[in-house]
């Protein structure tokens, strides 16, 4: 922008406002320097760029940002739609940039005079009082984010990092849950752990919440001498907080290790939940052993029968054992009992191998062994249309095993279910064609003749692509180069 002359600036300023807005729409919201430079060219550009400049708080200098939107220019607060919070931001240098005690008092008084509900008898939610007495150098200020959010009434999306610095024996976001009318736009929240699933229960009470993504949710050990806030007699119980259910529709638990007998107490109250993703990893912080109920079983699914669950994704570090799959897939419910998940549209499982499906469903019938795929097909929910399976190993031998499983299964489900598509999920990014292409193509034709589709779905690439192409190196040639992430995806191929 520094190369613009006065003449070119005049021409730029003469553009219709609609065209200027279209130009601004082409600039990434994260490109702060460009937006700031445009805003500095004229008051007109500043007025049009200001909403984009303040649409997202990136986690740097929260007190300075707060001073601007609460004291200097309160009209800017309505522009903040997304907040990113880094708890580790509070370094020594960051503390030196905090606002003065006088400004701290002004901010606290301003919040005190709003319509927010604070329980002054409860120190953890007396935000104005805590802010005035705040000592950055000593206090693990997990409550500070809530104080900040009280000044962003239009926030729609929240991402929180570094909660390992927070008190995991307490409820988080109690003030937010006590003031739902002040957060009526907050619909999407991501929290990076480690954390307990109980910590975020207050967020589930927000009428506006639709999507909650939690990373590293772990059933951790209880510290010696500490009491959980959700235990009976300690305060509000989970049943009390979720007595009216929840508006949450999508729950994602990544890199997590939960204990389902405890977690189901929360999950069963999510009466509008449509999508559930659980990606299990063995976490050293977990207080339970790996074999002690880290996956949902049939008795857990029964308690979810009131949830309108349409999408269920289960992932593990190792092959899903037959007991897990039989609970989710071939429940062998009694004749008079419906499958617990009567709204299920998509089931996504993995990694699996042939033993995952032809195992014993011992939860209901300890001595009953499922050998015929028709037995499995007959137990599918009537609503199930998409089955996604991540196979354990995609080499040639395992590929044959998978195809051998799918052929009789296709004939069985064609007459016994409403299944429309089976997908071999998470095919390696550098895996090339699925092995045994001729046999696979023949199997695809069989599926089509039976009114279904069989497809291979590639794995999601997180971050940098493993390969990049360039067509401007040498005329007539397309150059393919490796990136730094190539070895990661090559190792999975």
TORZALUM-628681 format. One record per residue (C-alpha): residue in one letter; x, z, y. Coordinates in nm, 2 decimals. Each point is the difference from the previous one (the first is absolute). Layout:
BEGIN
+--------+--------+--------+--------+
: residu :     xx :     zz :     yy :
+--------+--------+--------+--------+
:      A :      X :      Z :      Y :
...
+--------+--------+--------+--------+
//
This chain:
BEGIN
+--------+--------+--------+--------+
: residu :     xx :     zz :     yy :
+--------+--------+--------+--------+
:      X :   0.00 :   0.00 :   0.00 :
:      X :   0.30 :   0.05 :   0.24 :
:      X :   0.05 :  -0.38 :   0.01 :
:      X :  -0.34 :  -0.07 :   0.17 :
:      X :   0.01 :  -0.13 :   0.35 :
:      X :  -0.25 :   0.09 :   0.27 :
:      X :  -0.16 :  -0.35 :  -0.04 :
:      X :  -0.04 :   0.04 :  -0.37 :
:      X :  -0.15 :   0.35 :   0.05 :
:      X :  -0.25 :  -0.15 :   0.25 :
:      X :  -0.10 :  -0.26 :  -0.25 :
:      X :  -0.03 :   0.26 :  -0.28 :
:      X :  -0.21 :   0.22 :   0.23 :
:      X :  -0.23 :  -0.29 :   0.08 :
:      X :  -0.11 :  -0.04 :  -0.36 :
:      X :  -0.36 :   0.09 :  -0.09 :
:      X :  -0.04 :   0.36 :  -0.12 :
:      X :  -0.14 :  -0.11 :  -0.33 :
:      X :   0.32 :  -0.21 :  -0.07 :
:      X :   0.22 :   0.29 :   0.10 :
:      X :  -0.18 :   0.23 :  -0.24 :
:      X :   0.05 :  -0.27 :  -0.27 :
:      X :   0.37 :   0.00 :   0.07 :
:      X :   0.02 :   0.38 :  -0.03 :
:      X :  -0.19 :  -0.02 :  -0.33 :
:      X :   0.29 :  -0.21 :  -0.14 :
:      X :   0.25 :   0.28 :   0.08 :
:      X :   0.05 :   0.26 :  -0.27 :
:      X :  -0.13 :   0.34 :   0.10 :
:      X :   0.34 :   0.14 :  -0.11 :
:      X :   0.18 :  -0.22 :   0.24 :
:      X :   0.00 :   0.26 :   0.28 :
:      X :   0.29 :  -0.16 :   0.20 :
:      X :  -0.18 :  -0.33 :   0.04 :
:      X :  -0.33 :   0.16 :   0.09 :
:      X :   0.18 :   0.23 :   0.25 :
:      X :   0.18 :  -0.29 :   0.16 :
:      X :  -0.32 :  -0.20 :   0.04 :
:      X :  -0.17 :   0.30 :   0.15 :
:      X :   0.28 :   0.02 :   0.26 :
:      X :  -0.05 :  -0.35 :   0.13 :
:      X :  -0.32 :   0.08 :   0.19 :
:      X :  -0.28 :   0.25 :   0.03 :
:      X :  -0.23 :  -0.25 :  -0.17 :
:      X :   0.22 :  -0.02 :  -0.31 :
:      X :   0.05 :   0.38 :   0.01 :
:      X :  -0.38 :   0.05 :  -0.01 :
:      X :  -0.04 :  -0.24 :  -0.29 :
:      X :   0.31 :   0.13 :  -0.20 :
:      X :  -0.06 :   0.37 :   0.05 :
:      X :  -0.26 :   0.03 :  -0.27 :
:      X :   0.24 :  -0.15 :  -0.25 :
:      X :   0.30 :   0.21 :   0.11 :
:      X :  -0.20 :   0.32 :  -0.06 :
:      X :  -0.20 :  -0.11 :  -0.30 :
:      X :   0.26 :   0.16 :  -0.24 :
:      X :   0.21 :   0.32 :   0.03 :
:      X :   0.31 :  -0.06 :  -0.21 :
:      X :   0.11 :   0.36 :  -0.05 :
:      X :   0.27 :   0.02 :   0.27 :
:      X :  -0.01 :   0.26 :   0.28 :
:      X :  -0.35 :   0.14 :  -0.07 :
:      X :   0.01 :   0.25 :   0.29 :
:      X :   0.09 :  -0.27 :   0.25 :
:      X :  -0.27 :  -0.23 :  -0.13 :
:      X :  -0.25 :   0.29 :   0.01 :
:      X :   0.09 :   0.08 :   0.36 :
:      X :  -0.07 :  -0.36 :   0.09 :
:      X :  -0.34 :  -0.04 :  -0.17 :
:      X :  -0.12 :   0.35 :   0.08 :
:      X :   0.14 :   0.08 :   0.35 :
:      X :   0.15 :  -0.30 :   0.18 :
:      X :  -0.24 :  -0.28 :  -0.12 :
:      X :  -0.29 :   0.14 :  -0.20 :
:      X :  -0.17 :  -0.34 :   0.00 :
:      X :   0.26 :  -0.12 :  -0.24 :
:      X :  -0.11 :   0.24 :  -0.28 :
:      X :  -0.29 :  -0.23 :  -0.09 :
:      X :   0.24 :  -0.28 :  -0.08 :
:      X :   0.17 :   0.20 :  -0.28 :
:      X :  -0.13 :  -0.14 :  -0.33 :
:      X :   0.28 :   0.09 :  -0.24 :
:      X :   0.23 :   0.30 :  -0.03 :
:      X :   0.32 :   0.03 :  -0.21 :
:      X :   0.15 :   0.35 :  -0.04 :
:      X :   0.35 :   0.08 :  -0.11 :
:      X :   0.04 :   0.37 :  -0.05 :
:      X :   0.38 :  -0.04 :  -0.02 :
:      X :   0.00 :  -0.13 :   0.36 :
:      X :   0.06 :   0.35 :   0.13 :
:      X :   0.38 :  -0.01 :   0.01 :
:      X :   0.21 :   0.20 :   0.25 :
:      X :   0.00 :  -0.28 :   0.25 :
:      X :  -0.37 :  -0.05 :  -0.04 :
:      X :  -0.07 :   0.37 :   0.08 :
:      X :   0.20 :  -0.04 :   0.32 :
:      X :  -0.24 :  -0.27 :   0.12 :
:      X :  -0.31 :   0.21 :  -0.04 :
:      X :  -0.23 :   0.05 :   0.30 :
:      X :   0.04 :   0.30 :   0.23 :
:      X :  -0.18 :   0.33 :  -0.05 :
:      X :  -0.22 :  -0.09 :   0.30 :
:      X :  -0.11 :  -0.33 :  -0.15 :
:      X :  -0.05 :   0.17 :  -0.34 :
:      X :  -0.24 :   0.24 :   0.17 :
:      X :  -0.19 :  -0.29 :   0.17 :
:      X :  -0.03 :  -0.18 :  -0.34 :
:      X :  -0.13 :   0.32 :  -0.17 :
:      X :  -0.25 :   0.07 :   0.27 :
:      X :  -0.12 :  -0.36 :   0.00 :
:      X :  -0.07 :   0.02 :  -0.37 :
:      X :  -0.16 :   0.34 :   0.03 :
:      X :  -0.25 :  -0.14 :   0.26 :
:      X :  -0.11 :  -0.29 :  -0.23 :
:      X :  -0.28 :   0.00 :  -0.25 :
:      X :   0.23 :   0.07 :  -0.29 :
:      X :  -0.10 :   0.28 :  -0.24 :
:      X :   0.28 :   0.26 :  -0.06 :
:      X :  -0.03 :   0.31 :  -0.21 :
:      X :   0.20 :   0.24 :   0.22 :
:      X :  -0.01 :   0.27 :  -0.26 :
:      X :   0.19 :  -0.23 :  -0.24 :
:      X :   0.36 :  -0.04 :   0.13 :
:      X :   0.06 :  -0.32 :  -0.19 :
:      X :  -0.27 :  -0.18 :   0.20 :
:      X :   0.05 :   0.16 :   0.34 :
:      X :   0.18 :  -0.31 :   0.12 :
:      X :   0.01 :   0.07 :   0.37 :
:      X :   0.15 :   0.34 :  -0.06 :
:      X :   0.25 :  -0.12 :  -0.25 :
:      X :   0.11 :  -0.28 :   0.23 :
:      X :   0.08 :   0.23 :   0.29 :
:      X :   0.21 :   0.23 :  -0.22 :
:      X :   0.15 :  -0.29 :  -0.19 :
:      X :   0.37 :   0.04 :  -0.10 :
:      X :   0.14 :  -0.33 :  -0.13 :
:      X :   0.32 :   0.15 :  -0.13 :
:      X :  -0.16 :   0.24 :  -0.25 :
:      X :  -0.36 :  -0.08 :  -0.08 :
:      X :  -0.10 :  -0.26 :  -0.27 :
:      X :  -0.27 :  -0.14 :   0.22 :
:      X :  -0.23 :  -0.18 :  -0.24 :
:      X :  -0.29 :   0.07 :   0.23 :
:      X :   0.16 :  -0.19 :   0.30 :
:      X :  -0.13 :  -0.34 :  -0.12 :
:      X :  -0.36 :   0.13 :   0.03 :
:      X :   0.07 :   0.11 :   0.36 :
:      X :   0.13 :  -0.35 :   0.07 :
:      X :  -0.29 :  -0.17 :  -0.16 :
:      X :  -0.25 :   0.19 :   0.21 :
:      X :   0.12 :  -0.22 :   0.29 :
:      X :  -0.06 :  -0.33 :  -0.18 :
:      X :  -0.38 :  -0.02 :  -0.03 :
:      X :   0.00 :  -0.37 :  -0.11 :
:      X :   0.26 :   0.02 :  -0.28 :
:      X :  -0.09 :  -0.20 :  -0.30 :
:      X :   0.30 :   0.02 :  -0.22 :
:      X :   0.25 :   0.28 :  -0.08 :
:      X :   0.32 :   0.00 :  -0.19 :
:      X :   0.19 :   0.32 :  -0.06 :
:      X :   0.36 :   0.04 :  -0.14 :
:      X :   0.21 :   0.30 :  -0.10 :
:      X :  -0.27 :   0.24 :  -0.11 :
:      X :   0.26 :   0.17 :  -0.21 :
:      X :   0.06 :   0.20 :   0.32 :
:      X :  -0.36 :   0.13 :   0.01 :
:      X :  -0.15 :   0.30 :  -0.17 :
:      X :  -0.14 :  -0.13 :  -0.33 :
:      X :  -0.19 :   0.32 :  -0.08 :
:      X :  -0.24 :  -0.06 :   0.29 :
:      X :  -0.27 :  -0.25 :   0.10 :
:      X :   0.12 :  -0.27 :   0.24 :
:      X :  -0.21 :  -0.16 :   0.27 :
:      X :  -0.26 :   0.28 :   0.03 :
:      X :  -0.04 :  -0.06 :   0.37 :
:      X :  -0.07 :  -0.37 :  -0.06 :
:      X :  -0.26 :   0.09 :  -0.25 :
:      X :  -0.17 :   0.25 :   0.23 :
:      X :  -0.03 :  -0.27 :   0.27 :
:      X :  -0.14 :  -0.31 :  -0.18 :
:      X :  -0.17 :  -0.13 :   0.32 :
:      X :   0.34 :  -0.02 :   0.17 :
:      X :   0.15 :  -0.21 :  -0.28 :
:      X :  -0.29 :  -0.23 :  -0.07 :
:      X :   0.23 :  -0.31 :  -0.02 :
:      X :   0.26 :   0.14 :  -0.23 :
:      X :  -0.06 :  -0.19 :  -0.33 :
:      X :   0.34 :  -0.07 :  -0.16 :
:      X :   0.26 :   0.28 :  -0.07 :
:      X :   0.33 :  -0.02 :  -0.19 :
:      X :   0.20 :   0.32 :  -0.07 :
:      X :   0.35 :   0.00 :  -0.16 :
:      X :   0.08 :   0.30 :  -0.21 :
:      X :   0.09 :   0.20 :  -0.19 :
:      X :  -0.34 :   0.16 :   0.03 :
:      X :  -0.28 :   0.16 :  -0.19 :
:      X :  -0.33 :  -0.18 :  -0.02 :
:      X :  -0.17 :   0.32 :   0.13 :
:      X :   0.20 :  -0.02 :   0.32 :
:      X :  -0.20 :  -0.30 :   0.13 :
:      X :  -0.35 :   0.11 :  -0.11 :
:      X :  -0.10 :   0.05 :   0.37 :
:      X :   0.06 :  -0.37 :   0.07 :
:      X :  -0.26 :  -0.08 :  -0.27 :
:      X :  -0.27 :   0.16 :   0.21 :
:      X :   0.03 :  -0.25 :   0.29 :
:      X :  -0.31 :  -0.22 :   0.01 :
:      X :   0.22 :  -0.29 :   0.13 :
:      X :   0.26 :   0.00 :  -0.28 :
:      X :   0.00 :  -0.30 :  -0.23 :
:      X :   0.35 :  -0.03 :  -0.14 :
:      X :   0.25 :   0.27 :  -0.09 :
:      X :   0.34 :  -0.08 :  -0.14 :
:      X :   0.22 :   0.28 :  -0.13 :
:      X :   0.35 :  -0.03 :  -0.12 :
:      X :   0.17 :   0.26 :  -0.23 :
:      X :  -0.30 :   0.21 :  -0.07 :
:      X :   0.14 :   0.27 :  -0.24 :
:      X :  -0.15 :   0.30 :  -0.17 :
:      X :   0.29 :   0.22 :   0.12 :
:      X :   0.10 :   0.35 :  -0.09 :
:      X :  -0.15 :   0.28 :   0.20 :
:      X :   0.27 :   0.19 :   0.19 :
:      X :   0.05 :   0.36 :  -0.08 :
:      X :  -0.20 :   0.23 :   0.22 :
:      X :  -0.20 :  -0.29 :   0.15 :
:      X :  -0.37 :  -0.06 :  -0.03 :
:      X :  -0.19 :  -0.33 :   0.02 :
:      X :  -0.24 :  -0.03 :   0.29 :
:      X :  -0.26 :  -0.15 :  -0.23 :
:      X :   0.00 :   0.28 :  -0.25 :
:      X :  -0.32 :   0.22 :  -0.01 :
:      X :   0.00 :   0.27 :   0.26 :
:      X :   0.27 :  -0.17 :   0.22 :
:      X :  -0.22 :  -0.21 :   0.22 :
:      X :  -0.21 :  -0.31 :  -0.03 :
:      X :  -0.01 :  -0.12 :  -0.36 :
:      X :   0.01 :  -0.37 :  -0.11 :
:      X :  -0.36 :   0.02 :  -0.10 :
:      X :  -0.10 :   0.13 :   0.34 :
:      X :   0.20 :  -0.27 :   0.19 :
:      X :  -0.14 :  -0.28 :  -0.22 :
:      X :  -0.35 :   0.14 :  -0.04 :
:      X :  -0.15 :  -0.31 :   0.17 :
:      X :   0.22 :  -0.25 :  -0.19 :
:      X :   0.24 :  -0.24 :   0.17 :
:      X :  -0.02 :  -0.34 :   0.17 :
:      X :   0.33 :  -0.11 :  -0.16 :
:      X :  -0.02 :  -0.34 :  -0.18 :
:      X :   0.36 :  -0.07 :  -0.10 :
:      X :   0.25 :   0.26 :  -0.13 :
:      X :   0.36 :  -0.11 :  -0.09 :
:      X :   0.24 :   0.25 :  -0.16 :
:      X :   0.35 :  -0.15 :  -0.03 :
:      X :   0.31 :   0.14 :  -0.17 :
:      X :  -0.20 :   0.30 :  -0.10 :
:      X :  -0.03 :   0.26 :  -0.27 :
:      X :  -0.33 :   0.19 :   0.01 :
:      X :  -0.16 :   0.24 :  -0.23 :
:      X :  -0.35 :  -0.15 :  -0.07 :
:      X :  -0.19 :   0.32 :  -0.09 :
:      X :   0.08 :   0.12 :   0.36 :
:      X :  -0.02 :  -0.33 :   0.18 :
:      X :  -0.34 :  -0.09 :  -0.16 :
:      X :  -0.16 :   0.29 :   0.20 :
:      X :   0.08 :  -0.21 :   0.31 :
:      X :  -0.06 :  -0.35 :  -0.14 :
:      X :  -0.34 :   0.07 :  -0.14 :
:      X :  -0.13 :   0.09 :   0.35 :
:      X :   0.10 :  -0.34 :   0.15 :
:      X :  -0.35 :  -0.14 :  -0.04 :
:      X :   0.07 :  -0.33 :   0.18 :
:      X :   0.33 :  -0.08 :  -0.17 :
:      X :   0.02 :  -0.37 :  -0.10 :
:      X :   0.37 :  -0.05 :  -0.07 :
:      X :   0.25 :   0.24 :  -0.16 :
:      X :   0.37 :  -0.08 :  -0.06 :
:      X :   0.23 :   0.24 :  -0.18 :
:      X :   0.36 :  -0.09 :  -0.06 :
:      X :   0.17 :   0.27 :  -0.21 :
:      X :   0.37 :   0.10 :   0.02 :
:      X :   0.17 :   0.29 :  -0.17 :
:      X :   0.09 :   0.23 :   0.29 :
:      X :   0.24 :   0.29 :  -0.04 :
:      X :  -0.21 :   0.20 :   0.25 :
:      X :  -0.30 :   0.00 :  -0.24 :
:      X :  -0.09 :   0.33 :  -0.15 :
:      X :  -0.16 :  -0.15 :  -0.31 :
:      X :   0.17 :  -0.19 :  -0.28 :
:      X :  -0.04 :  -0.38 :  -0.03 :
:      X :  -0.24 :   0.03 :  -0.31 :
:      X :  -0.23 :   0.25 :   0.17 :
:      X :  -0.28 :  -0.20 :   0.14 :
:      X :   0.16 :  -0.22 :   0.26 :
:      X :  -0.25 :  -0.28 :  -0.07 :
:      X :  -0.38 :   0.01 :   0.02 :
:      X :  -0.18 :   0.05 :  -0.34 :
:      X :  -0.35 :  -0.07 :  -0.10 :
:      X :  -0.12 :   0.35 :   0.11 :
:      X :   0.15 :  -0.08 :   0.35 :
:      X :  -0.18 :  -0.33 :   0.01 :
:      X :  -0.33 :   0.16 :  -0.07 :
:      X :   0.05 :   0.22 :   0.30 :
:      X :   0.05 :  -0.32 :   0.21 :
:      X :  -0.33 :  -0.15 :  -0.12 :
:      X :  -0.16 :   0.07 :   0.34 :
:      X :   0.27 :  -0.20 :   0.18 :
:      X :  -0.09 :  -0.37 :   0.06 :
:      X :   0.35 :  -0.09 :  -0.13 :
:      X :   0.05 :  -0.38 :  -0.01 :
:      X :   0.38 :  -0.03 :  -0.02 :
:      X :   0.23 :   0.22 :  -0.22 :
:      X :   0.37 :  -0.06 :  -0.02 :
:      X :   0.23 :   0.22 :  -0.22 :
:      X :   0.38 :  -0.06 :  -0.01 :
:      X :   0.27 :   0.19 :  -0.17 :
:      X :   0.38 :   0.00 :  -0.03 :
:      X :  -0.02 :  -0.06 :  -0.37 :
:      X :  -0.25 :  -0.15 :  -0.25 :
:      X :  -0.34 :   0.15 :   0.03 :
:      X :  -0.07 :   0.19 :  -0.31 :
:      X :  -0.30 :  -0.08 :  -0.21 :
:      X :  -0.18 :   0.32 :   0.08 :
:      X :   0.01 :  -0.09 :   0.37 :
:      X :  -0.12 :  -0.36 :  -0.05 :
:      X :  -0.27 :   0.10 :  -0.25 :
:      X :  -0.15 :   0.24 :   0.26 :
:      X :  -0.01 :  -0.27 :   0.27 :
:      X :  -0.07 :  -0.31 :  -0.21 :
:      X :  -0.15 :   0.07 :  -0.34 :
:      X :  -0.17 :   0.33 :   0.06 :
:      X :  -0.22 :  -0.02 :  -0.32 :
:      X :  -0.27 :   0.19 :   0.17 :
:      X :  -0.29 :   0.11 :  -0.21 :
:      X :  -0.29 :  -0.24 :  -0.04 :
:      X :  -0.22 :   0.18 :   0.25 :
:      X :   0.27 :   0.05 :   0.26 :
:      X :   0.09 :  -0.27 :   0.25 :
:      X :   0.36 :  -0.08 :   0.10 :
:      X :   0.08 :   0.26 :   0.27 :
:      X :   0.11 :  -0.27 :   0.25 :
:      X :  -0.32 :  -0.20 :   0.03 :
:      X :   0.10 :  -0.19 :   0.32 :
:      X :   0.35 :  -0.10 :  -0.11 :
:      X :   0.08 :  -0.36 :   0.09 :
:      X :   0.38 :  -0.01 :  -0.04 :
:      X :   0.22 :   0.20 :  -0.23 :
:      X :   0.38 :  -0.04 :   0.05 :
:      X :   0.23 :   0.17 :  -0.27 :
:      X :   0.36 :   0.00 :  -0.08 :
:      X :   0.25 :  -0.02 :  -0.13 :
:      X :  -0.15 :  -0.05 :  -0.34 :
:      X :   0.10 :  -0.13 :  -0.34 :
:      X :  -0.20 :  -0.08 :  -0.31 :
:      X :  -0.01 :   0.37 :  -0.11 :
:      X :  -0.16 :   0.09 :   0.33 :
:      X :  -0.33 :  -0.17 :  -0.10 :
:      X :  -0.02 :   0.04 :  -0.37 :
:      X :   0.05 :   0.38 :   0.00 :
:      X :  -0.22 :   0.30 :  -0.06 :
:      X :  -0.26 :   0.12 :   0.24 :
:      X :   0.03 :   0.36 :  -0.10 :
:      X :  -0.17 :   0.16 :   0.29 :
:      X :  -0.34 :  -0.06 :  -0.15 :
:      X :   0.07 :  -0.11 :  -0.36 :
:      X :   0.33 :   0.16 :  -0.12 :
:      X :   0.00 :  -0.19 :  -0.34 :
:      X :  -0.13 :  -0.33 :   0.12 :
:      X :   0.25 :  -0.29 :   0.03 :
:      X :  -0.09 :  -0.31 :   0.19 :
:      X :   0.13 :  -0.32 :  -0.17 :
:      X :  -0.25 :  -0.27 :   0.08 :
:      X :   0.01 :  -0.13 :   0.36 :
:      X :  -0.38 :  -0.03 :  -0.02 :
:      X :  -0.01 :   0.38 :   0.00 :
:      X :   0.18 :   0.01 :   0.33 :
:      X :  -0.21 :  -0.28 :   0.15 :
:      X :  -0.32 :   0.17 :  -0.07 :
:      X :   0.11 :   0.31 :   0.19 :
:      X :   0.08 :  -0.18 :   0.33 :
:      X :  -0.22 :   0.09 :   0.29 :
:      X :  -0.27 :  -0.27 :   0.05 :
:      X :   0.12 :  -0.05 :   0.36 :
:      X :   0.37 :  -0.07 :  -0.09 :
:      X :   0.10 :  -0.35 :   0.10 :
:      X :   0.38 :   0.01 :   0.05 :
:      X :   0.26 :   0.15 :  -0.24 :
:      X :   0.36 :   0.01 :   0.13 :
:      X :   0.27 :   0.09 :  -0.25 :
:      X :   0.37 :   0.06 :   0.08 :
:      X :   0.19 :  -0.06 :  -0.32 :
:      X :   0.30 :   0.21 :  -0.08 :
:      X :   0.26 :  -0.27 :  -0.07 :
:      X :  -0.04 :  -0.36 :   0.10 :
:      X :   0.26 :  -0.14 :  -0.25 :
:      X :  -0.08 :  -0.27 :  -0.26 :
:      X :  -0.08 :   0.24 :  -0.28 :
:      X :  -0.23 :   0.22 :   0.21 :
:      X :  -0.16 :  -0.31 :   0.14 :
:      X :  -0.11 :  -0.09 :  -0.36 :
:      X :  -0.14 :   0.35 :  -0.05 :
:      X :  -0.20 :  -0.02 :   0.31 :
:      X :  -0.15 :  -0.34 :  -0.09 :
:      X :  -0.08 :   0.12 :  -0.35 :
:      X :  -0.19 :   0.28 :   0.16 :
:      X :  -0.19 :  -0.21 :   0.25 :
:      X :  -0.14 :  -0.27 :  -0.24 :
:      X :  -0.22 :   0.22 :  -0.21 :
:      X :  -0.08 :   0.21 :   0.30 :
:      X :  -0.13 :  -0.31 :   0.19 :
:      X :  -0.24 :  -0.09 :  -0.28 :
:      X :  -0.13 :   0.36 :  -0.02 :
:      X :  -0.06 :   0.06 :   0.37 :
:      X :  -0.17 :  -0.34 :   0.04 :
:      X :  -0.31 :   0.12 :  -0.18 :
:      X :   0.02 :   0.37 :   0.07 :
:      X :   0.08 :   0.04 :   0.37 :
:      X :  -0.02 :  -0.16 :   0.35 :
:      X :   0.37 :  -0.04 :   0.03 :
:      X :   0.09 :  -0.30 :   0.21 :
:      X :   0.38 :   0.02 :   0.05 :
:      X :   0.30 :   0.15 :  -0.18 :
:      X :   0.33 :   0.00 :   0.20 :
:      X :   0.35 :   0.06 :  -0.13 :
:      X :   0.11 :   0.21 :   0.30 :
:      X :   0.33 :   0.05 :   0.18 :
:      X :   0.18 :  -0.29 :  -0.15 :
:      X :   0.37 :   0.03 :   0.12 :
:      X :   0.08 :  -0.18 :   0.32 :
:      X :   0.29 :  -0.18 :  -0.16 :
:      X :  -0.15 :  -0.03 :  -0.35 :
:      X :  -0.08 :  -0.37 :   0.01 :
:      X :  -0.28 :  -0.13 :  -0.22 :
:      X :  -0.18 :   0.22 :  -0.24 :
:      X :   0.17 :  -0.05 :  -0.34 :
:      X :  -0.17 :  -0.21 :  -0.27 :
:      X :  -0.17 :  -0.22 :   0.25 :
:      X :  -0.16 :  -0.23 :  -0.25 :
:      X :  -0.16 :   0.29 :  -0.18 :
:      X :  -0.09 :   0.16 :   0.33 :
:      X :  -0.17 :  -0.32 :   0.12 :
:      X :  -0.20 :  -0.02 :  -0.32 :
:      X :  -0.11 :   0.36 :   0.05 :
:      X :  -0.11 :  -0.08 :   0.36 :
:      X :  -0.21 :  -0.28 :  -0.13 :
:      X :  -0.16 :   0.24 :  -0.25 :
:      X :  -0.08 :   0.24 :   0.28 :
:      X :  -0.16 :  -0.27 :   0.21 :
:      X :  -0.21 :  -0.12 :  -0.29 :
:      X :  -0.13 :   0.36 :  -0.03 :
:      X :  -0.08 :   0.02 :   0.37 :
:      X :   0.31 :   0.20 :   0.11 :
:      X :   0.33 :  -0.05 :   0.17 :
:      X :   0.34 :   0.10 :  -0.11 :
:      X :   0.27 :   0.01 :   0.26 :
:      X :   0.35 :   0.13 :   0.08 :
:      X :   0.03 :   0.20 :   0.33 :
:      X :   0.35 :   0.05 :   0.15 :
:      X :   0.13 :   0.34 :   0.10 :
:      X :  -0.03 :   0.11 :   0.36 :
:      X :   0.33 :  -0.03 :   0.18 :
:      X :   0.06 :   0.30 :   0.22 :
:      X :   0.21 :  -0.08 :   0.30 :
:      X :   0.26 :  -0.28 :   0.00 :
:      X :  -0.06 :  -0.31 :  -0.22 :
:      X :   0.26 :  -0.04 :  -0.28 :
:      X :   0.06 :  -0.36 :   0.09 :
:      X :   0.00 :  -0.20 :   0.32 :
:      X :  -0.01 :  -0.37 :   0.06 :
:      X :   0.16 :  -0.22 :   0.27 :
:      X :  -0.07 :  -0.37 :   0.04 :
:      X :   0.23 :  -0.05 :   0.31 :
:      X :   0.34 :   0.06 :  -0.17 :
:      X :   0.05 :  -0.36 :  -0.13 :
:      X :  -0.23 :  -0.29 :   0.04 :
:      X :  -0.20 :  -0.07 :  -0.32 :
:      X :   0.08 :   0.33 :  -0.16 :
:      X :  -0.18 :   0.33 :  -0.03 :
:      X :   0.23 :   0.30 :  -0.01 :
:      X :  -0.11 :   0.31 :  -0.19 :
:      X :   0.19 :   0.33 :   0.09 :
:      X :  -0.01 :   0.35 :  -0.14 :
:      X :  -0.09 :   0.29 :   0.22 :
:      X :   0.12 :   0.36 :  -0.04 :
:      X :  -0.32 :   0.08 :  -0.20 :
:      X :   0.08 :  -0.27 :  -0.26 :
:      X :   0.16 :   0.24 :  -0.25 :
:      X :  -0.31 :   0.23 :   0.00 :
:      X :  -0.24 :  -0.28 :  -0.10 :
:      X :   0.26 :  -0.17 :  -0.23 :
:      X :   0.02 :   0.33 :  -0.19 :
:      X :  -0.37 :   0.00 :  -0.07 :
:      X :   0.00 :  -0.36 :  -0.12 :
+--------+--------+--------+--------+
//
